[in-house]
């Protein structure tokens, strides 16, 4: 049996999403910036998709900027959104952490995070000074699945006159995006995390918040992000986002059951040698630290048919300690021994049992 437990890295394309993309891929392939009939048809697809996404998020269509994915959206936000310096949580995706020093509007600094993986309001407040114009805290951590108190943090940020941005790439399948978007000045999303196509995402920035260009050389996206739009991808993104939010409650019930079943089996068999990482977790993510975890265990699981991850898929080829776990107070050695198992709608209980048994056998062998 082959079992895929890396849905936090990427998800299979939902058939309904693919069907909606097909007309654009096969027939209405025009450039949306062309003035002829084919171009106008393509432009209408983009307009309709933007309106649909705006409806899901409860924002204005003009506040949505399409990107190549979450990495570009995170880069854009931390480098060019708002005014002044930025406060960034140390558990952000590498896309945001790596771009933070490149902020053109002021210095970027870090706030703290607790051992449970949660940014505490009490520790956070003192970091937002008058020089800070933007605060960045992701809604759901991409490694541990920890859900952050976005509304509380955003409220505290606003009280100090700064804008709040939240990376919602891992949140779209399990969290109420309309609620999060209402609390923030900006959010980022990526289609392939929710059953949509790879290579498309969005940065949402509320009206009145300044935003500098990320790619120049074209008038697309209100002259702030040049380049021909991925029309088919945008159409698929809109449908995937609609489905993710419509099915959110069912997704949470299904994946929470599988995750808890998976962890219970492993902990019962292996005992105290397992650490469940983080608190207040999204239902589809199980991040476990093993006494004999890390790359060797991952490779062994792969050979036995279980596909999981050492953390963020973008950093999987770097045998370095997880920056998320070290921020939570783990030693560099411990931070190398964590494995992320993530579940999807397609995951079955039979697959989950097989995966748990495979982990147990690999560690007992």
TADAKA-V802722 format. One record per residue. RES is the residue in three letters. PSI is psi in whole degrees, 0 to 359 (* if undefined). Layout:
BEGIN
<<RES & PSI> <RES & PSI>>
END
This chain:
BEGIN
<<UNK & 141> <UNK & 126> <UNK & 124> <UNK & 113> <UNK & 52> <UNK & 42> <UNK & 339> <UNK & 342> <UNK & 311> <UNK & 160> <UNK & 155> <UNK & 148> <UNK & 124> <UNK & 130> <UNK & 320> <UNK & 325> <UNK & 314> <UNK & 318> <UNK & 323> <UNK & 333> <UNK & 334> <UNK & 313> <UNK & 325> <UNK & 322> <UNK & 325> <UNK & 323> <UNK & 305> <UNK & 64> <UNK & 10> <UNK & 159> <UNK & 124> <UNK & 351> <UNK & 355> <UNK & 146> <UNK & 352> <UNK & 181> <UNK & 318> <UNK & 321> <UNK & 320> <UNK & 323> <UNK & 316> <UNK & 318> <UNK & 325> <UNK & 323> <UNK & 316> <UNK & 315> <UNK & 315> <UNK & 317> <UNK & 319> <UNK & 318> <UNK & 320> <UNK & 317> <UNK & 319> <UNK & 320> <UNK & 319> <UNK & 320> <UNK & 344> <UNK & 33> <UNK & 178> <UNK & 146> <UNK & 324> <UNK & 352> <UNK & 1> <UNK & 128> <UNK & 121> <UNK & 142> <UNK & 183> <UNK & 357> <UNK & 190> <UNK & 325> <UNK & 312> <UNK & 318> <UNK & 318> <UNK & 316> <UNK & 311> <UNK & 313> <UNK & 308> <UNK & 336> <UNK & 330> <UNK & 10> <UNK & 138> <UNK & 202> <UNK & 162> <UNK & 196> <UNK & 182> <UNK & 147> <UNK & 129> <UNK & 136> <UNK & 149> <UNK & 358> <UNK & 12> <UNK & 162> <UNK & 150> <UNK & 333> <UNK & 324> <UNK & 318> <UNK & 319> <UNK & 331> <UNK & 340> <UNK & 319> <UNK & 346> <UNK & 5> <UNK & 129> <UNK & 354> <UNK & 357> <UNK & 178> <UNK & 147> <UNK & 133> <UNK & 168> <UNK & 147> <UNK & 176> <UNK & 171> <UNK & 145> <UNK & 172> <UNK & 340> <UNK & 1> <UNK & 10> <UNK & 136> <UNK & 117> <UNK & 136> <UNK & 321> <UNK & 323> <UNK & 335> <UNK & 321> <UNK & 316> <UNK & 345> <UNK & 342> <UNK & 93> <UNK & 181> <UNK & 336> <UNK & 349> <UNK & 128> <UNK & 347> <UNK & 137> <UNK & 134> <UNK & 114> <UNK & 124> <UNK & 151> <UNK & 316> <UNK & 125> <UNK & 137> <UNK & 346> <UNK & 305> <UNK & 340> <UNK & 7> <UNK & 131> <UNK & 125> <UNK & 152> <UNK & 71> <UNK & 316> <UNK & 318> <UNK & 315> <UNK & 320> <UNK & 319> <UNK & 317> <UNK & 324> <UNK & 314> <UNK & 326> <UNK & 340> <UNK & 11> <UNK & 17> <UNK & 161> <UNK & 154> <UNK & 128> <UNK & 139> <UNK & 125> <UNK & 112> <UNK & 19> <UNK & 316> <UNK & 358> <UNK & 342> <UNK & 336> <UNK & 341> <UNK & 346> <UNK & 157> <UNK & 99> <UNK & 327> <UNK & 321> <UNK & 317> <UNK & 313> <UNK & 326> <UNK & 336> <UNK & 345> <UNK & 158> <UNK & 340> <UNK & 147> <UNK & 159> <UNK & 151> <UNK & 157> <UNK & 132> <UNK & 322> <UNK & 355> <UNK & 351> <UNK & 29> <UNK & 12> <UNK & 183> <UNK & 157> <UNK & 155> <UNK & 17> <UNK & 142> <UNK & 196> <UNK & 148> <UNK & 126> <UNK & 124> <UNK & 123> <UNK & 150> <UNK & 137> <UNK & 346> <UNK & 127> <UNK & 146> <UNK & 122> <UNK & 159> <UNK & 148> <UNK & 324> <UNK & 121> <UNK & 165> <UNK & 7> <UNK & 159> <UNK & 6> <UNK & 156> <UNK & 55> <UNK & 36> <UNK & 20> <UNK & 344> <UNK & 90> <UNK & 158> <UNK & 142> <UNK & 131> <UNK & 147> <UNK & 85> <UNK & 311> <UNK & 318> <UNK & 320> <UNK & 319> <UNK & 315> <UNK & 322> <UNK & 314> <UNK & 314> <UNK & 320> <UNK & 320> <UNK & 319> <UNK & 312> <UNK & 319> <UNK & 317> <UNK & 326> <UNK & 323> <UNK & 10> <UNK & 312> <UNK & 318> <UNK & 322> <UNK & 316> <UNK & 316> <UNK & 313> <UNK & 309> <UNK & 326> <UNK & 319> <UNK & 313> <UNK & 317> <UNK & 313> <UNK & 321> <UNK & 315> <UNK & 309> <UNK & 321> <UNK & 314> <UNK & 316> <UNK & 315> <UNK & 321> <UNK & 322> <UNK & 327> <UNK & 344> <UNK & 222> <UNK & 357> <UNK & 9> <UNK & 135> <UNK & 124> <UNK & 118> <UNK & 126> <UNK & 160> <UNK & 166> <UNK & 56> <UNK & 150> <UNK & 149> <UNK & 342> <UNK & 3> <UNK & 131> <UNK & 111> <UNK & 116> <UNK & 137> <UNK & 125> <UNK & 153> <UNK & 329> <UNK & 53> <UNK & 205> <UNK & 198> <UNK & 322> <UNK & 318> <UNK & 319> <UNK & 315> <UNK & 321> <UNK & 317> <UNK & 319> <UNK & 317> <UNK & 333> <UNK & 6> <UNK & 6> <UNK & 119> <UNK & 115> <UNK & 195> <UNK & 153> <UNK & 1> <UNK & 230> <UNK & 129> <UNK & 328> <UNK & 338> <UNK & 12> <UNK & 334> <UNK & 355> <UNK & 115> <UNK & 63> <UNK & 157> <UNK & 145> <UNK & 125> <UNK & 335> <UNK & 313> <UNK & 323> <UNK & 324> <UNK & 333> <UNK & 5> <UNK & 7> <UNK & 153> <UNK & 160> <UNK & 323> <UNK & 314> <UNK & 321> <UNK & 354> <UNK & 351> <UNK & 11> <UNK & 147> <UNK & 135> <UNK & 124> <UNK & 126> <UNK & 141> <UNK & 155> <UNK & 178> <UNK & 328> <UNK & 345> <UNK & 135> <UNK & 165> <UNK & 325> <UNK & 316> <UNK & 320> <UNK & 317> <UNK & 315> <UNK & 316> <UNK & 316> <UNK & 315> <UNK & 324> <UNK & 319> <UNK & 313> <UNK & 312> <UNK & 322> <UNK & 324> <UNK & 336> <UNK & 340> <UNK & *>>
END
